[in-house]
């Protein structure tokens, strides 16, 4: 399973979301969400941003299990509202 699939599953679990909820909330087809969760497909940049926005997390945090992007932003005083 890909890092993205594992991270997405974790974020969905934390927010008590099902795949169908994510699909409806992001307007991404349920079959596409299913392929992301199984690790068969990797999302486009647009879909990463859409999913991140829906989940309320920085899109980069969906790609790596490291919290480095947020830590670097905080230590450098960069606004977390930066789009990407």
C-alpha positions, -999 to +999 in steps of 0.1 A: +000+000+000+013+035-008+021+061+017-008+082+004-033+054+008-021+047+044-022+084+053-056+090+037-070+060+056-056+074+089-070+109+083-104+095+073-104+073+105-095+103+127-124+123+112-148+093+112-153+095+075-162+067+051-151+066+015-185+076+003-184+107+026-151+117+011-164+111-024-195+133-018-175+160-001-149+163-028-169+154-059-144+127-067-160+095-080-163+068-053-145+044-076-115+068-078-115+071-040-115+034-037-085+031-060-067+057-039-074+038-007-063+005-022-031+021-034-038+012-070-038+048-082-021+080-070-041+112-070-034+142-093-022+174-077-057+189-080-072+159-062-046+160-034-054+196-029-092+190-030-089+161-005-066+181+018-090+210+018-119+188+026-101+170+054-088+203+067-051+193+064-022+206+044-022+188+011+015+179+015+008+161+047-012+135+027+020+126+007+044+119+035+041+105+070+065+132+081+052+164+097+081+183+083+061+208+061+041+220+091+071+221+114+092+240+089+063+265+083+059+271+120+096+275+127+100+299+098+068+319+107+052+310+073+014+313+073-004+280+073-029+295+049-004+293+021-021+273-007+007+248-013 
